Amino acid sequence: MRPPDRSVERSSERSPEQSPVTPPDRPPGDDALRTALASQQLEMVLGHTRLGTLMATAFAVLLALSLRGVALQPWIIDLWLAAKIMVAAVRVGLSLRHARAGRPSGPQWRNATDRWLLIDGAVWGAAGLLLMSSPIPLASLVTAVLVCVCCVATFGLQHSRRSTAAYVTPILLLTTLGLFMRDDEFGFFSGTGLLMLLALVLATARGSQRRLAEGLELRLRAQALNAEKEEALKLAMRESAAKTQFMGNISHELRTPLHGILGVARLLHLEARDPALARRVELIEGSGMHLLGLINDLIEVARLDSGRFTVRCQRFDLADLLNTIAEVYSVRASESGLGFRMALHLPEPCWVQGDPARVRQVLHNLLGNAVKFTRRGRITLGASRDAASAQARFEVVDSGPGIEAADLQSIFDAFRQGGGRAARPLEGTGLGLFVARDIARAMGGDLVLQSELGVGTTSVFTAHLPDAPAVLPGDPAAPQGQEATAELRVLVAEDDDVNALIATAFLDHQGVQAERVRDGAQAVRHALRDINRPDLVLMDCRMPVMDGLAATREIRAQEQALGLPRVPIIALTADTCGQTHADCIAAGMDGFLSKPFTKEDLARLLQDLAPQPEALQTS
């Protein structure tokens, strides 16, 4: 068996305890390792060939010139030098052809390389054999030259035991034969020394080859592990994309009919005159909002898992936001027989920069839990802000049953509630605090709970909310009021009759002129007409004939071609994934109105788009 094969087998037969790495599920096999090792060895040998052969040939020329007239006949020296130059030329040519061929590693290249190494070594050895019968000074000089050649060659060839043996063995054996043929003390001791050197060189080559095999095995295993990691990453990305698509579809399929239920319930509530009927409609609306909250929690968890969770930065009045939330929960607390108190240590107004929707979401979760689990007593909402650090602090204190100390950490886990109970019907999924804490941390703060059984719970929510310039009465961000929106003409592009009914009814309550079309092609025609062109288009994303994205692209293209002013287009969509929003913006839309939306959501949108008072006076 060839020496490279034995070293490979020993490397592959190590026990797991002796292996320098933990093997992957599919480690490189013996055949693959043997092939890779042979290729690496050939690359190293041929990489050394050009420079090493040129230097050795120059050394041979100097040796031949120094021997002229000193030993042997000149024609013998010239013949030897010619043979040396010819062999060197063949070896250099072989190396160049190998490089031009793309450095293949087939056995024919390895055999040809070792064959010419053997011939080159034999040429050197012939010089040793012929010159060892010379006087001791000359024989010693030639022996030293040949030993030097062998040692230098070993540096380049030692990674392949076979190549080292092919080159060094004929040099040292032929020279040793010449020394032993002297039949004197010098020849005996010098020849014995050369045999010992040959054994040392071959042992060195064997050790180098073993280390090369081990290093190569480690590299192949590392490459296999990297390949598995890359494949696992690709699989995870595909699964994440599939999950995102699934969540987007589920969100759309659930939120669209839920928008119809909530929208019709709100319309009935606006028109109800009988208090009993109004109360029943409120129950329908409350159940629908509970279901919407569960859907939103699941979507938020999916966003957090996929790393697509974002926090927006905009200017808003923190004091006004807290007063609005307090009004809602003072009513809810009163309905549950609880007291409600707000301790607001903020200037009014208090303009800050941050994400008001996320602040509202966390506080709704904390206050909702407080109302849900508190049976008697009161709930307190406190708020303060340190102007120096721009850190806002919110406290929700209740007099509920409290939480056991062992549950305070696990309560932030997904699908967990206090006491380790599985979520009971109508008590939520246990996702609220999990999502709320991640939101708080994304806003540069945190969410912590302090609780005592039988006393109550204090929830502390902090967020980084820097100062923002105040909004002046003439600022475009200041609210304009319903009278400004009455001048608007709104085109509603919606194929679903229930959703269209809700949108047009909400617009009617705002005193807005509303017109409805059923598909994207009709939306394009109405949005580009010369007379009574709409001031705003509410565009559903999924419609027959032409969807909302294609319709928007067509409207933008025609506006540019005809020189028309840009009409604002707002997407009506039940999809909440970031990719849908990005597609809408790329198509040319100006914003989003997520289903289900309320009359207040639509009113805020209309106020943002309402013309300024000066424009109304000049129109």
Secondary structure as the mmCIF struct_conf table of DSSP 4:
data_model
#
loop_
_struct_conf.conf_type_id
_struct_conf.id
_struct_conf.beg_label_comp_id
_struct_conf.beg_label_asym_id
_struct_conf.beg_label_seq_id
_struct_conf.end_label_comp_id
_struct_conf.end_label_asym_id
_struct_conf.end_label_seq_id
HELX_RH_AL_P HELX_RH_AL_P1 PRO A 3 SER A 12
TURN_TY1_P TURN_TY1_P1 GLU A 13 GLU A 13
TURN_TY1_P TURN_TY1_P2 PRO A 16 GLN A 18
BEND BEND1 PRO A 20 VAL A 21
BEND BEND2 ASP A 25 ARG A 26
HELX_LH_PP_P HELX_LH_PP_P1 PRO A 27 GLY A 29
HELX_RH_AL_P HELX_RH_AL_P2 ASP A 30 LEU A 67
TURN_TY1_P TURN_TY1_P3 ARG A 68 VAL A 70
BEND BEND3 ALA A 71 LEU A 72
HELX_RH_AL_P HELX_RH_AL_P3 PRO A 74 ARG A 100
TURN_TY1_P TURN_TY1_P4 ALA A 101 GLY A 102
HELX_RH_AL_P HELX_RH_AL_P4 PRO A 107 LEU A 131
TURN_TY1_P TURN_TY1_P5 MET A 132 SER A 133
BEND BEND4 SER A 134 SER A 134
HELX_RH_AL_P HELX_RH_AL_P5 ILE A 136 LEU A 157
TURN_TY1_P TURN_TY1_P6 GLN A 158 HIS A 159
HELX_RH_AL_P HELX_RH_AL_P6 ARG A 161 ARG A 182
BEND BEND5 ASP A 184 ASP A 184
HELX_RH_AL_P HELX_RH_AL_P7 GLU A 185 GLU A 271
BEND BEND6 ASP A 274 ASP A 274
HELX_RH_AL_P HELX_RH_AL_P8 PRO A 275 SER A 306
TURN_TY1_P TURN_TY1_P7 GLY A 307 GLY A 307
STRN STRN1 GLN A 314 ASP A 317
HELX_RH_AL_P HELX_RH_AL_P9 LEU A 318 GLU A 335
TURN_TY1_P TURN_TY1_P8 SER A 336 GLY A 337
STRN STRN2 GLY A 339 HIS A 345
BEND BEND7 LEU A 346 LEU A 346
BEND BEND8 GLU A 348 PRO A 349
STRN STRN3 TRP A 351 GLY A 354
HELX_RH_AL_P HELX_RH_AL_P10 PRO A 356 PHE A 373
BEND BEND9 ARG A 376 GLY A 377
STRN STRN4 ARG A 378 ASP A 386
TURN_TY1_P TURN_TY1_P9 ALA A 387 ALA A 390
STRN STRN5 GLN A 391 ASP A 398
BEND BEND10 GLY A 400 GLY A 400
TURN_TY1_P TURN_TY1_P10 ALA A 405 ALA A 406
HELX_RH_AL_P HELX_RH_AL_P11 ASP A 407 SER A 410
TURN_TY1_P TURN_TY1_P11 ILE A 411 PHE A 412
BEND BEND11 ASP A 413 ASP A 413
TURN_TY1_P TURN_TY1_P12 ALA A 414 PHE A 415
HELX_RH_3T_P HELX_RH_3T_P1 GLY A 418 GLY A 420
HELX_LH_PP_P HELX_LH_PP_P2 ARG A 421 ARG A 424
TURN_TY1_P TURN_TY1_P13 PRO A 425 LEU A 426
BEND BEND12 GLU A 427 GLU A 427
BEND BEND13 GLY A 430 GLY A 430
HELX_RH_AL_P HELX_RH_AL_P12 GLY A 432 ALA A 442
TURN_TY1_P TURN_TY1_P14 MET A 443 GLY A 444
STRN STRN6 ASP A 446 GLU A 452
TURN_TY1_P TURN_TY1_P15 LEU A 453 VAL A 455
STRN STRN7 GLY A 456 HIS A 464
STRN STRN8 ASP A 467 ASP A 467
HELX_LH_PP_P HELX_LH_PP_P3 PRO A 469 LEU A 472
TURN_TY1_P TURN_TY1_P16 PRO A 473 GLY A 474
BEND BEND14 ASP A 475 ASP A 475
TURN_TY1_P TURN_TY1_P17 PRO A 476 ALA A 477
BEND BEND15 ALA A 478 ALA A 478
HELX_RH_AL_P HELX_RH_AL_P13 GLN A 482 THR A 485
TURN_TY1_P TURN_TY1_P18 ALA A 486 GLU A 487
STRN STRN9 ARG A 489 ALA A 493
BEND BEND16 ASP A 495 ASP A 495
HELX_RH_AL_P HELX_RH_AL_P14 ASP A 497 HIS A 509
TURN_TY1_P TURN_TY1_P19 GLN A 510 GLY A 511
STRN STRN10 GLN A 513 VAL A 517
BEND BEND17 ARG A 518 ASP A 519
HELX_RH_AL_P HELX_RH_AL_P15 GLY A 520 ALA A 527
TURN_TY1_P TURN_TY1_P20 LEU A 528 LEU A 528
BEND BEND18 ASP A 530 ASN A 532
BEND BEND19 ASP A 535 ASP A 535
STRN STRN11 LEU A 536 ASP A 540
BEND BEND20 CYS A 541 ARG A 542
BEND BEND21 PRO A 544 MET A 546
HELX_RH_AL_P HELX_RH_AL_P16 GLY A 548 LEU A 562
TURN_TY1_P TURN_TY1_P21 GLY A 563 GLY A 563
HELX_LH_PP_P HELX_LH_PP_P4 LEU A 564 PRO A 568
STRN STRN12 ILE A 569 THR A 573
BEND BEND22 ALA A 574 ALA A 574
BEND BEND23 CYS A 577 CYS A 577
HELX_RH_AL_P HELX_RH_AL_P17 GLY A 578 ALA A 587
TURN_TY1_P TURN_TY1_P22 GLY A 588 GLY A 588
STRN STRN13 GLY A 591 SER A 594
BEND BEND24 LYS A 595 PRO A 596
HELX_RH_AL_P HELX_RH_AL_P18 LYS A 599 LEU A 609
BEND BEND25 ALA A 610 ALA A 610
HELX_LH_PP_P HELX_LH_PP_P5 PRO A 611 GLN A 612
HELX_RH_AL_P HELX_RH_AL_P19 PRO A 613 THR A 618
#
